[in-house]
Amino acid sequence: MKKTQETLRIKDSIKAVILYIAFELSSSKWKLAFSDGSKIRYKTITAGNLSQLQVEIDLAKGKFKMIEDVRVVSCYEAGRDGFWIHRYLEGQGIENLVVDSASLEVNRRKRRAKTDRIDVAKLMRMLLRYWGGEKKVWSVVRVASEQDEDARHLHRGLESLKKERTKHRNRIKGLLIQQGIKVSNPSQKKFLEVLEKLRTWNGQAVLPGLKSQVVMEYERLQMVEGQIKALEKEKTERLKNPDTASLKKVAKLALLYGVGSVSSWTFVMEFFGWRQFQNRREVGALAGLTPTPYDSGKSLREQGISKAGNQHIRALAVEIAWAWLRFQPQSKLSQWYMKRFGGGGKRMRRIGIVAMARKLLIDLWRYLEYDKIPEGARLKSVT
């Protein structure tokens, strides 16, 4: 027994030395916590000052009496700064984790102290627990490559522009309806000519002040319309000759009836293009379409879907599920929905479509990864 205990002490004494770093990021300063596994050292640097960060890392190695090439691991919360810090740290040989802020443990007291020092200390404690073997202490964000991240800008930019277009259209309609004037399509090219002929509730022409506001909104609307057309043209040109794995997946997904080029592009660039799913549960969880039961004591209820995943995909999956019912009525999935929810009321059908959306995402994943066409689904003819 004594020999065994002595062996354990020797193994513990020669345990690999690691420098741990936790970041609490803000727009003006970064709060850093360094640790050798027992002691913690706190420092504050100017936000984004990488040379100052490197100096503090070297000083921490000296304070903890570590060798120059000691293993370094770090973490910070996913947020406004994105992933450029992660890429810098990885480039310096530091094993970094970007963690989901929503997965961090929080004190549930009504009033709790909150400072950068407290927050970074909490991150450090969790980082030590994670590398100590407690892998479920938080959720680690999968970081896309720079190319995959850049590919998302096209459809996200289109989405933002379309929302802006709706805003300008509604603004024009709102300005005119105040004078009793209704317009159906303020986007038309001859709208300014139509504006000259419009008359208010009492038969008068539109007054100069109101007209100038409408004209300015119309000019902004036309600029947005032009940008939308340019991006849509770029997307069409890129799909004509798919030269990357992601674009090939977009073309493949668009072969299914009920899934168009717009939705297939978003599905791939946001979801299926660069993520590696191990099973169907991961697909549903990342979309935030998994159930969240509350089962404690005698209390048992369903709290709805988690909504913890990608909001772009979650909304799109439900929309495409409705389209799937229309264009793929003979598929096994559509028949399952109609048998289970089709005879119910509006509420039951809305609940059912969310369940169908989750199943559809899983089927699309299997189709892209394993060439398994959803049972009973039709493919478009390739010309």
C-alpha positions as CSV (number, residue, x, y, z in Angstrom):
1,M,0.0,0.0,0.0
2,K,2.8,2.4,0.9
3,K,4.5,1.8,-2.4
4,T,1.2,2.5,-4.3
5,Q,0.8,5.8,-2.4
6,E,4.3,6.8,-3.1
7,T,3.9,6.0,-6.8
8,L,0.8,8.3,-6.9
9,R,2.7,11.1,-5.3
10,I,5.5,10.8,-7.8
11,K,3.0,10.8,-10.7
12,D,1.3,13.9,-9.4
13,S,4.6,15.7,-8.9
14,I,5.6,15.1,-12.5
15,K,2.2,16.1,-13.9
16,A,2.4,18.2,-17.1
17,V,2.7,21.9,-16.3
18,I,0.1,24.1,-18.1
19,L,-0.4,27.9,-18.2
20,Y,-4.1,28.7,-18.1
21,I,-5.4,32.0,-19.5
22,A,-9.0,33.4,-19.3
23,F,-10.2,36.5,-21.1
24,E,-13.0,38.8,-20.1
25,L,-13.4,41.0,-23.2
26,S,-14.9,44.5,-23.5
27,S,-14.6,47.4,-26.0
28,S,-12.0,49.3,-24.0
29,K,-10.1,46.8,-22.0
30,W,-9.4,43.1,-21.6
31,K,-9.3,41.5,-18.1
32,L,-6.9,38.6,-18.0
33,A,-6.5,35.8,-15.5
34,F,-3.4,33.6,-15.5
35,S,-3.0,30.4,-13.5
36,D,-0.7,27.4,-13.0
37,G,-3.5,25.4,-11.7
38,S,-3.4,26.7,-8.1
39,K,-2.6,30.4,-8.0
40,I,-4.3,33.1,-10.1
41,R,-2.7,36.3,-11.4
42,Y,-4.9,39.1,-12.8
43,K,-3.9,41.7,-15.3
44,T,-5.7,44.4,-17.4
45,I,-4.6,45.4,-20.9
46,T,-5.9,47.7,-23.6
47,A,-8.5,45.9,-25.8
48,G,-6.9,44.5,-29.0
49,N,-3.3,45.3,-27.9
50,L,-1.7,42.0,-29.0
51,S,1.9,43.0,-28.2
52,Q,0.8,43.9,-24.7
53,L,-0.9,40.6,-24.4
54,Q,2.2,38.7,-25.4
55,V,4.2,40.6,-22.8
56,E,1.8,39.6,-20.1
57,I,1.9,36.0,-21.2
58,D,5.7,36.0,-21.0
59,L,5.6,37.7,-17.6
60,A,3.1,35.1,-16.3
61,K,5.5,32.3,-17.4
62,G,8.2,34.0,-15.4
63,K,6.1,34.5,-12.3
64,F,5.0,30.9,-12.3
65,K,8.6,29.7,-13.1
66,M,7.6,28.0,-16.3
67,I,9.7,27.2,-19.3
68,E,9.4,29.3,-22.5
69,D,7.6,26.6,-24.5
70,V,5.2,25.5,-21.8
71,R,1.8,24.4,-23.0
72,V,-0.7,27.2,-22.9
73,V,-4.5,26.9,-23.0
74,S,-7.1,29.7,-22.9
75,C,-10.7,30.6,-23.3
76,Y,-13.1,33.5,-23.8
77,E,-16.8,33.9,-24.3
78,A,-18.3,34.1,-27.8
79,G,-19.5,37.6,-28.5
80,R,-19.0,40.8,-30.4
81,D,-15.3,40.3,-31.1
82,G,-16.0,37.1,-33.1
83,F,-13.2,34.7,-33.8
84,W,-10.2,36.8,-34.8
85,I,-8.8,36.6,-31.3
86,H,-9.2,32.8,-31.4
87,R,-7.3,32.6,-34.7
88,Y,-4.5,34.8,-33.4
89,L,-4.1,32.6,-30.3
90,E,-4.2,29.4,-32.3
91,G,-1.5,31.0,-34.6
92,Q,0.7,31.6,-31.5
93,G,0.4,27.9,-30.5
94,I,-2.1,28.5,-27.7
95,E,-5.0,26.0,-27.4
96,N,-8.0,28.3,-27.2
97,L,-11.7,27.6,-26.6
98,V,-14.5,29.9,-27.6
99,V,-17.4,29.1,-25.2
100,D,-21.1,29.7,-25.5
101,S,-22.0,32.5,-23.0
102,A,-25.5,31.0,-22.5
103,S,-23.9,27.7,-21.2
104,L,-22.0,29.4,-18.3
105,E,-23.1,28.8,-14.7
106,V,-24.8,31.8,-13.2
107,N,-25.6,32.6,-9.5
108,R,-29.4,32.7,-9.2
109,R,-29.5,35.2,-6.4
110,K,-31.7,38.2,-7.0
111,R,-28.7,40.5,-6.5
112,R,-25.2,39.3,-7.3
113,A,-21.9,41.1,-7.6
114,K,-20.7,41.5,-11.2
115,T,-17.3,42.8,-12.1
116,D,-14.7,42.0,-14.8
117,R,-12.5,40.4,-12.1
118,I,-15.3,38.2,-10.8
119,D,-16.3,37.2,-14.3
120,V,-12.7,36.3,-15.4
121,A,-12.2,34.4,-12.2
122,K,-15.3,32.3,-12.9
123,L,-14.1,31.6,-16.4
124,M,-10.7,30.5,-15.0
125,R,-12.3,28.1,-12.5
126,M,-14.4,26.6,-15.3
127,L,-11.4,26.4,-17.6
128,L,-9.5,24.4,-14.9
129,R,-12.5,22.1,-14.5
130,Y,-12.8,21.6,-18.3
131,W,-9.1,20.6,-18.7
132,G,-9.4,18.5,-15.5
133,G,-11.9,16.3,-17.3
134,E,-15.3,17.9,-16.7
135,K,-16.0,18.4,-20.4
136,K,-19.7,19.3,-19.9
137,V,-19.0,22.3,-17.7
138,W,-19.9,24.5,-20.7
139,S,-20.6,24.3,-24.4
140,V,-17.6,24.9,-26.8
141,V,-18.4,26.8,-30.0
142,R,-17.2,25.3,-33.2
143,V,-15.2,27.9,-35.1
144,A,-15.6,28.1,-38.8
145,S,-12.7,28.7,-41.1
146,E,-12.2,32.2,-42.5
147,Q,-13.4,31.0,-45.9
148,D,-16.5,29.4,-44.5
149,E,-17.2,32.4,-42.3
150,D,-16.7,34.8,-45.3
151,A,-19.2,32.7,-47.4
152,R,-22.0,33.5,-45.0
153,H,-21.8,37.3,-45.7
154,L,-23.6,37.0,-49.1
155,H,-26.9,35.5,-47.9
156,R,-26.8,37.4,-44.6
157,G,-26.2,40.7,-46.5
158,L,-29.2,39.8,-48.8
159,E,-31.3,39.1,-45.8
160,S,-30.4,42.5,-44.2
161,L,-31.1,44.4,-47.5
162,K,-34.5,42.8,-47.9
163,K,-35.5,43.9,-44.4
164,E,-34.2,47.4,-45.2
165,R,-36.2,47.3,-48.4
166,T,-39.4,46.5,-46.5
167,K,-38.6,49.3,-44.0
168,H,-38.3,51.9,-46.8
169,R,-41.5,50.6,-48.5
170,N,-43.5,50.8,-45.3
171,R,-42.0,54.3,-44.6
172,I,-43.3,55.6,-47.9
173,K,-46.7,54.1,-47.4
174,G,-46.9,55.4,-43.9
175,L,-46.0,59.0,-44.9
176,L,-48.7,59.0,-47.6
177,I,-51.4,57.3,-45.7
178,Q,-51.3,60.2,-43.2
179,Q,-52.8,62.3,-45.9
180,G,-55.3,59.7,-47.0
181,I,-53.2,58.4,-50.0
182,K,-52.8,54.7,-50.5
183,V,-50.0,53.3,-52.7
184,S,-49.6,49.6,-53.5
185,N,-46.1,49.4,-55.0
186,P,-43.7,52.3,-54.1
187,S,-40.8,50.3,-55.7
188,Q,-41.9,50.8,-59.3
189,K,-39.6,52.8,-61.5
190,K,-42.2,55.4,-62.5
191,F,-43.3,56.0,-58.8
192,L,-42.0,59.6,-58.9
193,E,-44.3,60.3,-61.9
194,V,-47.2,58.7,-60.0
195,L,-46.3,60.9,-57.0
196,E,-46.9,64.1,-59.0
197,K,-50.4,62.9,-59.8
198,L,-51.4,61.8,-56.3
199,R,-54.0,63.8,-54.4
200,T,-54.6,64.1,-50.7
201,W,-57.9,63.5,-48.9
202,N,-59.1,67.0,-49.9
203,G,-58.0,66.8,-53.5
204,Q,-54.8,68.8,-53.1
205,A,-51.4,67.9,-54.5
206,V,-48.8,66.5,-52.1
207,L,-47.2,69.4,-50.2
208,P,-43.5,70.1,-50.8
209,G,-42.2,69.0,-47.3
210,L,-44.0,65.6,-47.5
211,K,-43.0,65.1,-51.1
212,S,-39.3,65.7,-50.3
213,Q,-39.4,63.1,-47.6
214,V,-41.1,60.6,-49.9
215,V,-38.6,61.2,-52.6
216,M,-35.6,60.7,-50.3
217,E,-37.1,57.4,-49.0
218,Y,-37.7,56.4,-52.6
219,E,-34.1,57.1,-53.6
220,R,-32.8,55.0,-50.7
221,L,-35.2,52.3,-51.7
222,Q,-33.9,52.3,-55.3
223,M,-30.3,52.0,-54.0
224,V,-31.2,49.0,-51.8
225,E,-33.1,47.4,-54.8
226,G,-29.9,47.8,-56.9
227,Q,-27.7,46.2,-54.2
228,I,-30.2,43.3,-53.9
229,K,-30.1,42.6,-57.6
230,A,-26.3,42.7,-57.7
231,L,-26.0,40.2,-54.8
232,E,-28.6,37.9,-56.4
233,K,-26.8,38.0,-59.7
234,E,-23.5,37.2,-58.0
235,K,-25.2,34.2,-56.3
236,T,-26.6,33.0,-59.6
237,E,-23.3,33.2,-61.3
238,R,-21.5,31.3,-58.6
239,L,-24.1,28.5,-58.7
240,K,-23.7,28.1,-62.5
241,N,-20.2,26.7,-61.9
242,P,-20.0,25.3,-58.4
243,D,-16.3,25.0,-57.7
244,T,-16.3,24.4,-54.0
245,A,-17.6,21.6,-51.8
246,S,-20.2,23.9,-50.2
247,L,-21.5,25.1,-53.6
248,K,-21.8,21.5,-54.8
249,K,-23.9,20.8,-51.7
250,V,-26.1,23.8,-52.5
251,A,-26.7,22.5,-56.0
252,K,-27.4,19.0,-54.7
253,L,-29.9,20.2,-52.1
254,A,-31.7,22.3,-54.6
255,L,-32.5,19.2,-56.6
256,L,-35.2,18.3,-54.1
257,Y,-38.7,19.6,-54.8
258,G,-39.7,22.1,-52.1
259,V,-36.2,23.3,-51.5
260,G,-35.2,26.3,-53.7
261,S,-31.8,27.9,-54.4
262,V,-32.3,30.5,-51.7
263,S,-33.1,28.1,-48.9
264,S,-30.5,25.5,-50.0
265,W,-27.8,28.2,-50.0
266,T,-28.7,29.2,-46.4
267,F,-28.9,25.6,-45.3
268,V,-25.4,24.8,-46.5
269,M,-23.6,28.0,-45.7
270,E,-25.1,28.3,-42.2
271,F,-25.5,24.6,-41.3
272,F,-24.4,21.7,-43.5
273,G,-21.4,23.2,-45.3
274,W,-18.7,23.1,-42.6
275,R,-20.2,21.5,-39.5
276,Q,-19.5,17.9,-38.7
277,F,-22.6,16.2,-37.2
278,Q,-22.1,12.9,-35.5
279,N,-25.8,11.9,-35.1
280,R,-29.3,13.2,-35.6
281,R,-29.5,14.6,-32.1
282,E,-26.7,17.1,-32.8
283,V,-28.6,18.2,-35.9
284,G,-31.8,19.0,-34.0
285,A,-29.9,20.5,-31.0
286,L,-27.9,23.0,-33.2
287,A,-31.1,24.2,-34.8
288,G,-32.7,24.7,-31.4
289,L,-35.5,22.4,-32.3
290,T,-35.1,19.9,-29.4
291,P,-37.8,19.7,-26.7
292,T,-37.1,21.0,-23.2
293,P,-39.1,18.9,-20.7
294,Y,-39.6,20.0,-17.1
295,D,-39.9,16.8,-14.9
296,S,-39.4,17.4,-11.2
297,G,-41.3,15.7,-8.5
298,K,-44.9,15.6,-9.4
299,S,-44.5,18.4,-11.9
300,L,-44.3,17.3,-15.5
301,R,-44.7,19.7,-18.5
302,E,-43.2,20.5,-21.8
303,Q,-41.6,24.0,-22.1
304,G,-41.4,24.0,-25.9
305,I,-38.3,23.9,-28.1
306,S,-35.0,25.1,-26.7
307,K,-34.3,27.8,-29.3
308,A,-30.7,27.5,-28.3
309,G,-29.3,27.0,-31.8
310,N,-28.9,28.9,-35.1
311,Q,-31.9,31.2,-35.5
312,H,-31.5,31.5,-39.3
313,I,-31.8,27.8,-39.7
314,R,-34.6,27.3,-37.2
315,A,-36.9,29.8,-38.9
316,L,-36.0,28.5,-42.4
317,A,-36.6,24.9,-41.4
318,V,-40.1,25.6,-40.3
319,E,-40.8,27.6,-43.5
320,I,-39.4,24.8,-45.7
321,A,-41.4,22.2,-43.8
322,W,-44.6,23.9,-45.0
323,A,-43.2,23.9,-48.5
324,W,-42.3,20.2,-48.2
325,L,-46.0,19.4,-47.4
326,R,-47.0,21.2,-50.6
327,F,-44.4,19.9,-53.0
328,Q,-43.6,16.5,-51.5
329,P,-47.1,15.3,-50.4
330,Q,-46.2,11.6,-51.3
331,S,-43.1,11.5,-49.1
332,K,-43.1,9.5,-45.9
333,L,-42.5,12.6,-43.8
334,S,-45.5,14.5,-45.2
335,Q,-47.7,11.4,-44.8
336,W,-46.5,11.1,-41.2
337,Y,-47.5,14.7,-40.5
338,M,-50.9,14.5,-42.1
339,K,-51.7,11.3,-40.2
340,R,-50.7,12.7,-36.9
341,F,-51.4,16.4,-37.1
342,G,-53.4,17.0,-40.3
343,G,-56.8,16.4,-38.6
344,G,-56.1,18.6,-35.7
345,G,-56.7,22.3,-35.2
346,K,-54.5,25.2,-36.0
347,R,-52.5,24.9,-32.8
348,M,-51.9,21.2,-33.3
349,R,-50.7,21.8,-36.9
350,R,-48.3,24.5,-35.7
351,I,-46.9,22.3,-33.1
352,G,-46.6,19.4,-35.6
353,I,-44.8,21.5,-38.2
354,V,-42.0,22.2,-35.7
355,A,-41.6,18.4,-35.1
356,M,-41.6,17.9,-38.9
357,A,-39.0,20.7,-39.4
358,R,-36.6,18.8,-37.0
359,K,-37.2,15.5,-38.9
360,L,-36.7,17.3,-42.2
361,L,-33.4,18.7,-41.2
362,I,-32.2,15.3,-40.2
363,D,-33.3,13.9,-43.6
364,L,-31.5,16.7,-45.4
365,W,-28.4,16.0,-43.5
366,R,-28.5,12.3,-44.4
367,Y,-29.2,13.2,-48.0
368,L,-26.1,15.5,-48.2
369,E,-23.7,13.3,-46.2
370,Y,-24.8,9.8,-47.1
371,D,-26.7,10.3,-50.4
372,K,-29.8,8.9,-48.7
373,I,-32.8,10.5,-50.5
374,P,-35.7,11.1,-48.1
375,E,-38.2,8.3,-48.4
376,G,-40.8,9.0,-51.1
377,A,-39.3,12.3,-52.0
378,R,-39.0,13.5,-55.7
379,L,-35.9,15.0,-57.3
380,K,-36.0,17.6,-60.1
381,S,-34.8,16.5,-63.5
382,V,-31.3,17.6,-64.3
383,T,-31.1,19.2,-67.8
